[in-house]
Amino acid sequence: MSTTMMDRRAFLAASSAGAIAVAVGGNLVIGGNGAWAMSTKALTGDEAAMLVRMARATYPHAMLDDAIYGKVVYSLDEKAAADPALLRSLQEGAATLKSKKFDTLDEAGQEAVLKQIETSAPFQAVRGECVTGIYNNPDVWKVLGYEGPSAELGGYINRGFSDIDWLQDA
């Protein structure tokens, strides 16, 4: 019989997440590493988790934590809480992904499923939210090496215009 030990931090994270899930009625998504969680207003936890996987597969960045993709789905959930048509669309999209066992597929399999649904309304909603939710996020900028907008600092002419230290690595 194998026993898995849980350290204090993991225990506290899991038990806190469980308490939050009870408090919010169970619409909770917990990141695979237990380092983040979000509650949803409109989507179920399973639907939101599936859409997080979809967002990651649509804009894959190995160096980004799932929490970034979770923020994208959180934003969609906020909008869906006020828009029944969007909610239905996202629920249908999550159901389609579940029926195709999206969460068990490898990268190539997920890409094939996304190609099949790329013209659908749920895919377009998630894709559109990813563009702004990921690439307008200052936390992502740090990871990707973008220093942020510089217009308010006088532009890039005197602030790194010629900094191409990455070129020698290319």
TISE-735779 format. One line per field, with one value per residue: z, x, y of N, C-alpha, C in turn; residue in three letters. Coordinates in pm, 1 decimal. Each point is the difference from the previous one (the first is absolute). Layout:
<recs>
nzz	[Z:...];
nxx	[X:...];
nyy	[Y:...];
cazz	[Z:...];
caxx	[X:...];
cayy	[Y:...];
czz	[Z:...];
cxx	[X:...];
cyy	[Y:...];
type	[ala:...];
</recs>
This chain:
<recs>
nzz	[0.0:-91.7:70.7:-29.7:28.3:80.2:-50.9:98.3:-86.9:-53.0:126.1:37.4:-111.3:14.4:131.3:-26.9:-105.1:78.0:96.5:-90.2:-45.3:124.8:28.2:-114.9:62.1:9.7:-46.1:17.7:-49.9:20.9:-7.6:-103.0:20.7:11.6:-89.0:-67.7:18.8:-57.6:40.6:-43.4:-75.3:-125.4:-28.3:-22.8:107.2:-37.8:-27.3:109.9:66.1:-68.2:26.4:122.8:-10.9:-43.1:94.3:85.6:-50.9:11.0:115.3:-44.6:125.0:-16.6:-19.2:-48.8:120.1:35.4:104.0:-92.7:-38.1:128.8:-4.0:-111.1:53.6:102.3:-88.0:-71.1:115.5:30.5:-122.9:13.4:119.4:-85.2:-68.9:8.4:-109.4:57.4:107.9:-74.3:-68.7:111.2:49.0:-116.8:1.8:128.6:-29.4:-106.2:72.0:92.9:-95.6:-32.5:132.6:-21.1:123.8:-77.0:-94.8:-83.5:-11.9:-73.6:90.1:96.3:-69.1:-20.7:127.0:35.2:-89.9:56.3:110.8:-76.5:-73.1:106.4:44.9:64.3:-106.9:-79.8:89.6:13.8:-130.3:-18.1:100.6:-59.6:-115.0:56.6:43.2:-100.8:-117.7:67.4:43.1:88.4:63.7:-111.7:-1.6:132.5:-11.8:-88.4:99.4:-3.1:-22.3:-86.4:-2.9:-95.9:-56.4:118.7:-44.8:-106.7:1.5:-103.8:-66.4:121.8:-22.1:-54.4:-78.8:46.4:101.1:-69.8:130.8:-27.7:-87.9:84.6:72.7:-95.3];
nxx	[85.1:-27.0:77.3:-81.4:114.2:-65.5:77.2:40.2:83.5:23.7:13.1:67.0:70.6:10.9:25.9:80.2:49.6:3.4:47.9:79.9:25.6:1.5:78.1:58.9:-35.4:130.2:-24.5:91.2:100.6:68.7:105.1:52.9:71.3:-128.1:69.2:-109.3:-99.4:-115.5:-87.4:-106.4:-56.3:36.7:125.8:-14.3:49.5:-73.1:-102.7:21.5:18.0:-104.6:-60.0:48.4:-31.2:-119.3:-4.9:48.3:-85.5:-82.6:48.5:69.2:27.3:99.9:50.3:-123.3:-31.9:-70.2:51.0:92.0:-8.9:14.2:86.0:40.1:-8.8:65.1:70.7:14.3:26.1:73.2:46.0:21.7:37.0:39.8:46.2:-130.4:5.7:84.1:-75.5:-109.3:57.6:42.5:-122.3:-50.5:85.6:-22.8:-129.4:23.3:77.3:-93.9:-92.2:94.5:-24.9:-23.3:-43.1:-28.3:-18.6:92.3:110.5:42.7:-49.4:48.5:111.1:-12.8:-32.6:97.2:68.4:-58.7:29.7:104.6:-101.4:-6.1:-116.6:-6.3:51.4:-77.6:-92.8:42.3:13.0:-110.4:-51.8:56.0:-32.9:-107.5:-58.1:63.2:-10.9:-109.1:48.3:24.7:-67.4:-72.2:-9.1:0.7:-86.6:-66.4:39.4:-128.9:57.8:-95.8:-113.4:50.0:-118.5:-48.7:97.5:-62.7:-54.7:30.9:-5.5:-28.9:-85.5:106.8:-9.6:124.3:-75.2:90.3:20.5:-127.0:42.9:99.9:-110.4:-44.8];
nyy	[-117.5:92.2:79.3:98.4:57.1:78.1:96.8:74.8:54.6:-120.8:-46.2:108.5:-11.0:-132.7:10.7:102.0:-63.7:-106.4:77.1:52.3:-121.9:-36.1:103.4:-31.3:-109.2:-19.5:122.1:-93.2:69.5:-112.2:79.7:-62.3:110.3:31.3:71.1:-30.2:84.0:-29.4:87.7:-64.1:91.1:-21.8:-22.8:-129.8:-56.1:-106.4:81.4:71.2:-114.4:-44.0:115.4:-20.7:-128.8:40.7:93.4:-89.2:-88.1:102.9:43.4:-105.4:18.6:-82.6:122.4:-5.0:41.8:-105.1:63.9:20.9:-125.9:-25.0:101.6:-58.8:-120.9:52.0:67.5:-111.9:-59.5:105.0:-4.3:-130.5:44.3:94.6:-103.7:-31.7:74.7:83.5:-2.1:-1.2:95.5:57.9:-18.8:38.4:100.8:20.7:-11.8:74.6:79.9:-2.9:13.7:87.2:-3.2:129.8:-15.3:-105.5:89.9:-45.6:70.2:-100.6:-81.5:78.5:11.2:-129.4:-13.3:81.0:-68.6:-106.3:68.4:27.9:-38.4:-80.4:39.3:-117.8:-58.9:70.6:-31.0:-124.1:-18.6:68.2:-68.9:-104.9:54.1:49.6:-109.7:-54.7:58.3:32.5:-114.4:97.7:-95.7:-5.0:131.8:-11.7:-99.5:75.4:79.4:28.5:115.3:-15.9:69.8:75.4:16.3:-37.1:-80.7:48.1:-117.5:-78.3:115.1:49.8:-98.4:-41.9:105.3:15.6:-30.6:-64.5:-9.6:-12.8:92.4:14.9:-15.1:80.5];
cazz	[0.0:-8.1:71.8:-48.2:107.6:-39.1:93.2:67.5:-95.4:-89.1:79.1:22.4:-127.6:-36.1:92.7:-22.3:-125.1:29.8:75.9:-93.4:-89.4:73.6:18.7:-125.4:-63.4:-78.2:-129.6:28.2:-81.6:69.2:-93.0:11.5:99.0:126.9:33.7:-28.2:-7.6:-32.4:6.9:-116.7:22.9:-97.8:-44.2:105.1:13.4:-107.4:-126.1:4.8:-10.6:-139.6:-78.2:31.1:-83.8:-138.0:-14.0:-2.6:-126.2:-108.0:8.8:91.2:44.9:107.6:114.6:70.3:92.1:-33.1:61.9:-104.2:-80.2:90.3:0.4:-125.9:16.9:103.0:-69.1:-80.6:92.1:42.2:-112.5:-21.2:107.3:-42.7:-139.0:-11.4:-127.6:15.4:92.9:-74.0:-96.6:72.2:52.0:-114.3:-35.3:101.6:-19.7:-120.2:35.8:89.2:-80.2:-79.7:97.6:-24.4:111.8:2.7:-125.9:-4.3:-67.4:-139.4:4.2:36.3:-115.7:-100.1:46.9:-15.0:-144.0:-33.6:56.4:-4.5:-48.2:89.7:89.3:125.1:-27.2:-29.2:125.3:80.9:-73.1:11.9:138.0:22.0:-60.9:93.0:136.0:17.1:-45.9:67.7:140.8:36.5:51.2:-117.5:-59.1:70.8:-39.4:-140.7:-19.2:-50.4:106.0:12.1:-86.1:35.1:-49.0:110.9:41.7:-109.0:-109.8:8.1:-62.0:102.4:100.7:-45.7:-143.1:-59.2:83.3:-67.0:51.1:-32.3:-137.7:-4.8:37.2:-101.6];
caxx	[-85.1:81.4:-55.9:50.4:10.0:-34.6:62.9:-90.7:-46.3:-96.9:-119.4:-71.8:-56.5:-112.6:-112.0:-56.3:-76.0:-122.7:-89.0:-50.0:-95.2:-126.0:-56.3:-49.7:-94.4:64.4:49.8:138.6:102.7:128.0:108.3:59.6:107.0:-56.9:50.9:-98.8:-138.9:-95.0:-140.5:-72.4:-137.6:-92.9:46.9:34.0:143.5:46.6:-2.7:109.4:127.1:15.0:32.2:139.2:82.0:-15.1:75.9:142.0:29.3:-15.6:116.9:89.3:127.9:43.9:49.9:-111.4:-77.3:-142.4:-72.4:-18.2:-113.1:-114.2:-49.1:-73.3:-129.6:-70.8:-56.9:-111.6:-106.7:-62.0:-81.7:-108.0:-98.3:-90.3:-39.9:-43.3:41.2:141.5:5.6:-39.5:105.8:115.6:-39.3:1.5:139.7:58.2:-60.7:61.1:136.1:-12.4:-41.4:116.3:103.1:106.0:93.8:85.4:75.0:131.7:-0.3:-44.9:-143.4:-70.6:6.5:-94.6:-135.4:-14.5:-18.3:-137.9:-98.6:54.3:-95.7:-116.1:-11.5:75.6:142.8:30.2:-11.0:118.9:115.1:0.2:31.2:141.4:86.2:15.1:22.2:138.2:104.5:-9.9:24.4:138.1:70.7:46.9:107.6:125.0:43.9:38.5:109.6:-47.4:13.2:-123.8:-9.0:99.0:-40.6:0.4:139.2:73.0:19.4:112.4:121.3:103.6:-25.6:10.4:-23.5:109.7:29.2:-36.1:89.1:-58.4:30.2:112.2:-49.1:-93.6];
cayy	[117.5:121.2:114.1:127.7:98.5:135.9:92.9:93.1:101.3:-63.9:-28.2:125.9:45.1:-87.1:16.4:133.8:-7.0:-73.9:88.0:100.7:-68.4:-13.1:134.2:57.0:-90.5:-104.0:44.8:34.1:-63.4:0.7:-28.9:-132.0:-0.1:44.4:132.8:103.3:-45.6:106.3:-39.0:48.8:44.1:-55.7:-130.8:-94.6:-18.9:-88.6:75.9:97.5:-72.7:-42.2:119.3:34.1:-90.2:45.8:124.6:-35.5:-68.3:97.3:88.5:-72.6:56.2:-89.0:75.2:64.9:-83.0:-10.0:112.0:102.2:-47.0:6.4:138.8:16.9:-65.5:76.6:115.6:-50.4:-37.0:126.4:47.1:-97.4:17.2:107.5:-23.5:-140.2:-59.4:-34.4:-112.1:-121.5:-28.9:-54.0:-131.6:-92.0:-23.1:-88.1:-132.7:-57.3:-41.4:-115.7:-115.8:-41.0:-36.9:97.2:6.5:-119.1:-5.6:62.1:130.5:-15.5:-30.2:123.0:89.2:-51.5:36.1:145.1:26.5:-37.5:93.8:135.3:99.7:3.0:116.6:-14.4:10.8:139.5:76.5:-28.7:53.2:145.3:38.7:-32.6:101.5:111.9:-47.5:-46.5:90.7:130.0:-27.4:33.9:-117.5:-72.9:80.1:-30.3:-133.7:2.4:94.1:129.4:99.4:75.7:117.4:101.7:132.6:96.3:17.7:62.6:-93.5:-93.1:54.4:12.1:-103.0:-137.4:-15.6:-75.2:-117.8:-123.6:-103.2:-130.9:-34.9:-93.0:-132.2:-50.2];
czz	[0.0:69.2:-54.7:114.8:-56.0:99.7:52.5:-96.7:-93.8:73.7:20.9:-128.5:-36.6:92.1:-14.2:-125.3:21.6:75.4:-90.0:-91.7:67.4:11.8:-127.9:-76.0:-94.7:-136.9:16.6:-93.8:77.1:-100.0:27.3:104.3:137.2:39.8:-27.2:-5.2:-40.6:17.4:-119.6:38.7:-88.0:-41.8:119.6:6.9:-111.0:-134.1:-5.1:-15.8:-144.3:-86.6:29.4:-85.0:-145.8:-24.2:-8.6:-131.7:-118.1:-6.5:95.5:26.3:120.1:124.6:77.1:86.3:-45.0:60.2:-101.6:-85.5:83.3:5.6:-126.0:14.9:106.5:-63.0:-86.8:87.5:49.3:-108.9:-21.8:106.7:-37.4:-140.4:-19.5:-130.1:5.6:92.5:-70.8:-96.8:68.8:56.7:-111.5:-41.9:97.8:-15.6:-122.0:31.1:88.9:-80.1:-86.2:88.7:-14.7:109.1:9.9:-123.7:15.5:-80.5:-143.2:-5.8:34.9:-116.4:-108.2:39.4:-18.5:-146.5:-42.0:44.9:-15.9:-53.1:90.9:90.2:131.5:-21.0:-21.6:125.7:85.3:-67.8:15.9:139.4:32.5:-52.3:97.4:140.7:26.1:-30.0:51.0:149.0:35.1:58.9:-115.0:-64.5:63.5:-45.3:-143.6:-30.3:-58.1:114.8:19.6:-90.0:44.8:-45.4:111.4:53.4:-111.0:-117.2:18.5:-57.3:100.4:108.5:-61.8:-146.7:-64.4:79.4:-71.9:41.9:-30.1:-139.2:-9.6:37.6:-107.6:-108.1];
cxx	[89.3:-71.9:62.8:-1.5:-31.6:67.2:-102.9:-60.7:-106.0:-129.7:-82.8:-64.6:-122.1:-118.3:-63.2:-84.7:-131.1:-100.0:-59.7:-104.6:-135.3:-67.6:-59.9:-91.2:64.4:49.1:142.0:91.4:129.8:106.3:62.4:109.5:-48.9:39.9:-100.0:-137.9:-85.4:-140.9:-70.3:-142.1:-98.6:37.4:18.2:152.1:57.0:3.8:116.3:135.2:25.4:38.5:141.4:93.3:-4.4:82.9:149.4:37.5:-7.6:119.8:100.7:130.7:42.3:41.4:-110.4:-74.2:-145.8:-81.2:-25.1:-120.9:-128.2:-59.5:-81.1:-140.2:-82.6:-67.8:-118.7:-119.2:-74.4:-93.9:-119.7:-107.5:-103.2:-55.5:-38.3:42.8:147.1:13.6:-34.7:110.3:121.0:-30.6:-0.2:142.9:67.7:-54.2:58.5:139.9:-3.1:-35.9:115.2:117.7:125.8:106.7:91.5:90.0:138.9:-10.4:-52.4:-149.5:-82.6:-1.2:-99.5:-143.6:-22.9:-18.2:-143.6:-100.6:39.8:-95.7:-121.5:3.1:76.1:150.7:37.8:-7.8:125.2:123.9:10.2:37.0:146.1:91.2:21.2:34.9:141.6:97.8:-12.2:28.6:145.6:79.0:57.0:115.6:133.5:56.4:52.8:111.2:-39.9:1.3:-125.7:-0.2:98.4:-39.5:6.3:140.7:85.8:28.8:124.6:130.6:114.8:-14.1:1.2:-26.8:106.1:35.8:-48.4:94.3:-51.1:39.2:113.5:-40.9:-85.3:70.6];
cyy	[123.3:114.9:125.9:98.6:138.2:93.4:99.5:101.6:-57.4:-30.9:126.6:51.0:-82.2:19.8:137.8:2.4:-73.5:84.4:106.9:-61.8:-15.3:135.9:56.6:-95.2:-99.4:42.1:50.7:-76.9:14.2:-39.5:-134.6:-7.6:47.5:141.2:111.0:-64.8:118.2:-55.0:63.7:37.1:-75.2:-141.4:-92.7:-10.0:-86.3:72.1:98.5:-68.4:-44.3:120.4:50.2:-86.5:44.7:126.0:-30.2:-66.0:95.9:94.1:-63.1:74.9:-82.8:77.3:72.8:-100.8:-3.5:114.7:111.6:-36.4:-0.3:139.3:29.8:-57.5:70.5:121.3:-41.0:-35.5:124.3:52.6:-92.0:10.2:106.1:-22.2:-147.1:-67.6:-42.1:-120.0:-130.3:-42.3:-63.9:-138.5:-104.1:-32.8:-95.1:-142.5:-69.7:-51.5:-124.4:-124.8:-52.9:-39.7:85.8:-2.7:-121.8:-9.8:59.9:129.9:-8.3:-28.3:122.4:97.5:-43.0:35.0:149.3:39.1:-29.5:105.4:146.3:106.7:14.1:123.4:-18.9:13.8:146.2:86.6:-20.2:57.4:151.0:47.7:-28.2:110.3:116.1:-47.4:-46.9:112.4:143.6:-12.7:30.8:-117.1:-82.6:75.6:-34.9:-133.5:-0.5:99.9:134.7:99.4:83.7:121.4:107.3:139.6:104.1:26.1:59.4:-92.3:-84.9:56.4:8.1:-106.3:-139.0:-23.4:-88.1:-125.4:-125.6:-112.0:-139.4:-46.8:-101.5:-141.5:-62.7:-77.8];
type	[met:ser:thr:thr:met:met:asp:arg:arg:ala:phe:leu:ala:ala:ser:ser:ala:gly:ala:ile:ala:val:ala:val:gly:gly:asn:leu:val:ile:gly:gly:asn:gly:ala:trp:ala:met:ser:thr:lys:ala:leu:thr:gly:asp:glu:ala:ala:met:leu:val:arg:met:ala:arg:ala:thr:tyr:pro:his:ala:met:leu:asp:asp:ala:ile:tyr:gly:lys:val:val:tyr:ser:leu:asp:glu:lys:ala:ala:ala:asp:pro:ala:leu:leu:arg:ser:leu:gln:glu:gly:ala:ala:thr:leu:lys:ser:lys:lys:phe:asp:thr:leu:asp:glu:ala:gly:gln:glu:ala:val:leu:lys:gln:ile:glu:thr:ser:ala:pro:phe:gln:ala:val:arg:gly:glu:cys:val:thr:gly:ile:tyr:asn:asn:pro:asp:val:trp:lys:val:leu:gly:tyr:glu:gly:pro:ser:ala:glu:leu:gly:gly:tyr:ile:asn:arg:gly:phe:ser:asp:ile:asp:trp:leu:gln:asp:ala];
</recs>
